[in-house]
Structures are given as structure tokens and as C-alpha cells.
Amino acid sequence: RMVEEEHAQSERALGRGQAPADSWEPFAERFRPEPWPTDDPVVQRLLQEVQPHHTVLDVGAGGGRVALPLSLQCQRVVAVEPSASMCSILEEEARRAQRDNIVLVPSTWEEAVVEAADMVMCVQVLYTVRDIVPFVRKLDGHAREKVLVVLYENPPQFQAHSLWPAVHGEERLRLPCLRELVQVLWEMDIYPNLEMLPPQEHRGFESRERALQQLRPRLLVAPGSDGERRLEEALTVMLEEVDGRFRIRGLSPYRPALVWWRTGG
């Protein structure tokens, strides 16, 4: 219900018939993997779980932020990713890194036909999954040893939520996050381990112009529209400059968590 109501609000703001075929295309470049070695605490934590003999399923692999580092120290990574723009980045980066042990499956998880793996990882994906139980059951059923899920305490686009009333005249509805996942798992008789990872500060923006450019698609407003004008007005009040970067006032850090459990194989 939370996913459907949030999506319905997005459709009202965007206008029916205007949604792109690949909703990740405007953001894909921001998911290009960091140069190796990375100091990303999420990636570093997941690397602790992987041994050279392991096979890994990366569900919702994006541009390869997790798949590429994991491929350096495991036998094989099968990366399942439905977004064409994300797949393009992952393939490009895998070629650049000369990683031939990454197998890309361009599919949703629900439709993917893949073999079981030792480790199944699902990083920053579950927020928009409408039918969560079969999705999680499939994760669990494809893991010989462990399922590892990473989610934030709040949605990844949470930094734009405070701008929503000024632009659209209503509060932004919230997607399900960490709390909801844990409750779902308990109802499924899965009792996971929960590990809070180091908080992550918002990266901010290089300039006010860059903030407007990046926040437009997050607020679902078109260039030159009344929505963009309202967004510009809101940013004049809500943006502050800190150490040469522009950030939205009053934001708390992202709080990622690792939720994991052992499976029966």
C-alpha cells in the first residue's frame, strides 16, 4: 500500500503518460562505481562476507557499485538489473576493469531465471517492491548460505522530501524502509541480524545551479515549468553553503543498515 500510494502521488505530480521507460536514466551516472579501492563503508562491510570460493547474486546491481568490488575477491558475481541505463554502466565498468567473472542478467528479480548462489545481496532496492513477500522468498530460496540486505532508515530520496510541500503543495509520502522490512521478515518467520552501519552525510551539490539540475527529476518537475519556478524559489531559502558545497538545511545523515540471515541452503 505504501509503495502504491507513493507511486500514485508521483504520477499526479508528473502527469500521466510522461513517465520514462527507464526511470533510472536521469540518475544512472550518479551510480557509477567509485575507483578501486573504495572507502565506501557499505561495500567494505559486504566484502567481509565474501571468500574466494563464493558465488554471489547481486539483486538490483545498478551500475556495479557492489558487484565490481565483490568480483575482485569471489569466484563469480551474477548481477541482476532491470534498468538499461544501469546495465550499460555496469558493462562499461566491467570491461574497463577487465572483470570476466561478472554475469549480467538484464531482468527484474521477479522474472530473472538464475541459479542459486552462496551469498545473495540486495543493496538499496526494496523500497519500491510492491509485493514484498515473494520477492524476499526468492532471495531466501536462492541463497545457499546467507541473504544480506542493505536499506536506509529513510528512503534514498529523503533529502528532497522537505522541498515537496513548496513545489507540490503537499507532504511527500514515504516509501517503506528499514522498519517495515524488519516487520515483514518477522511475519515471514525470518528473524534477521540487524547491524547499523556508519552514518553517511549528504554529498550536497557543487553549486546552486547543479542543485536545481539534480533535484528537478527527484521533485518530478520539468524544465521551464511552474514547478521548476517554485523549486528555484524554495532553494533560495533552503540551500546553505557548507565547506564549499551546497546542502539542504536541517537534513540528518543517511543511516544505512545491514539486515542479514542464514538460510537452509
N, C-alpha and C positions, 0 to 999 in steps of 0.2 A: 504493500500500500504506500509506504514512504517513497519508494522509487517511482511508482506510477504518478503520485501527486506532484513530485518534484519535476518529472518529465512533462506533465501537463502544464505546469507553470512555465516551463521553458518554452513550450510550444506557443503559449499565449504571448509571451514576450517576443519570440522570434517571428511568429506569423506562420500559419500552416503552409506547407508546401515549400518552405525556404530552407529546411534542414539539409545540410550537405550529405552526400552519400557516405563520406568518410569524416565523421565528426572530429577526429583527432588531427586532421590535416593542418589546421591553423596552429597547433601546438607541437607538432611532431619534432621540430628541430630542437625544442627545449628538452626533449627526452633522448637526445644523442648521448651515448655513454661518455663519461669523463675519461681522460687519458689514464692509462695504467702506469704505475699503481695509483689506485684511488684511495682517498681518505674518507669516503662515504661510510658512516658508521653502520648503516643497514647492510651494505654489501660486505663489509668486513665481518659483521656478525654471522651472516649466512655462509661465508667462506669457512668459518669454523666448523660447520656441519659436514663439509664435503671432503671425501678422501679420493685418492687417485682411481680406485676401483669403482667408484659410484657412477651410476647413471642418474640424470636429473631431468625432471619435467618442469619447465618454466611456463606456467599458465598465465597468459596475458603478458608476454615478454616485452612488449613495447619495442623500443629501439635497441634493446640489448644491454641495458644498464646492469642487469644481474647476469644474464646469460653469458656475456663475453668474459667477465672476470671468472665465473664458475668454470668456463670451458678450459681455463688455464690449469686447473688442478683436479679435473674429474675426467672420467672416460668419455662421456658424451652428454650433451645437453639437447633435449628436444624442446624447441621454443614454439609454443602455440600462440598465435597472434592474428586477430581478425582484421586489423587496420592495414590497408595497403600502404599508406604513408609510413607507418611504423615498420612494416616489413621491409620496405625499401631501405630505410636507415640501418636496420639490423643487418641486412645482406651486405650493404656497402661497408659497414664497420667490420663485419666478419672477414670480408675479403682483404680489407686493409690490414687486419691483424693476422691474416693467414691462418684462420681457425677453421679447420675442416672437420671438426667434431661437433659442430652445431648443425642440427637438422631443423629447418624451419617448416612449420605446418601452418599455412595461412588459413586459419579457420577459427570460429568461435570454439570455446571449450565444449559447449553443449553438443556441437556437431563433429568435433575432432575424433578421428579414429587413430588412436595411438596405443602403443604397448605400455605396460606398467614400467615404473622406474623405481630405483631405490628411494629417491627423495622427490617429493612433489612440492614445488614452491609456487606461491601465488602472492605477488607483491603489488599492493595498491590497486586492486582490481575489484573487490567485492562490493564496492559502494553502489554500483548500478545494476547489480544482478537481481532481477525481479523474483525469479523462482529459485530461492537460495538453497533449499534442501537438496534437490537432485544435483545441483552444482557441487555442493560440498560432498555429497555421497560419491560423486565421480572422482573428486580429488582423493578422498579416502580410499576408494577402491583401486586407484592406480598407484598407490604408494606401498612399496614393499617394507619400508622402514618408518618413514616419518612424513607428515604433512607440515609445512611451515607457511604460515600466512602472515603478511605484514599489512597493517592498517594504521591509519592515523586515528587519534581520538576524535578529530573533526574532519570533515571532508577536505580533500586536497584544494578545492577552490574556495575554502572558507575565508581567505583573505579578501575576496571580492564581495562577501555577503553583506558587509557593513555599508557598501555602496548601493545595494539593491533598492532600498526604500527611496533614495534620492533620484534614482534613474527610473524605477518602475512603480513607485508609489505603494509598495508592499514589502513585507519582510520576505527574505529568501527562505524557502522551505529546505529542510535539512535532509540529506541522504543518510541512510543507515551507515553506522561506523563501528567502532570497536565494541561499544556497549551492546549493540544489537547483535553483533556476531557471536559474542560470548553467550548471550541468552539463547540464541538459535542452537549453538552447539550443545548446551546443556539439555535443551529439549530433545535433541537427537541422541542423547546418552553418550555424548563425546565430552570428556572432561579435560580440557587442554591445560597446558602450561602457559602462563602469561608473563612476558618479560618486557618491561618498559625500556625502550632504547633512548639514547641521549636526545634531548630536545633539539630541534633544528630551527634556527632563526630564519625568517623570511629573507630571501635574497634581495628583495627590493628591485628597483629599476635604475637604469643608468641616467635617465632624465625624465622630466615631466612628459615630454613627447613620447618617449618609449613606454612610459606607464600607460598613457592613453592607448597606444597601439596594442599593447599586450592585454589590457583589460577590456577592450571593446568586445572581442569574441567571448570572454568569460561572462560579460554582462549581457551578451546577446543583442548588441546594438550595431547597426550598420553605419559605415562612414557617411557623414553628411546628414544623418537623421536627427530628429528631435532628441532621441535617446542619447546620441553622442554629445549633443549640446549640454544635456543635463549631466552627463558623466563628466564633461570638462568642468562644469561649474562645481560639482561635488569634489573633484580632485584639487581644485584651488584651495579648498578648505581642509581636506582630509589627508593630503600628502605632506609629509615633513621630510626634510633632508637630514640624514644622519651619516656622518663619515663619508660624504660624497655620494651616497646612494639615497634614492627617494623611496620612502616606505609609507604605507597607510597607517595613520595614527591608531594607537591603542591595541595593536594586534599582539596576541600571545603567541609564543613559539608553536611550531608543529610538534606534536608529541606522538612519535611512532611507537608501535608495539609489535612484538613478535609473539604470535599465538601458534603453538605447535603441539602436536600429539603423535604418539607412536601408533602404528597400525598393526593389524594382524597379518599383513603380507598377502 
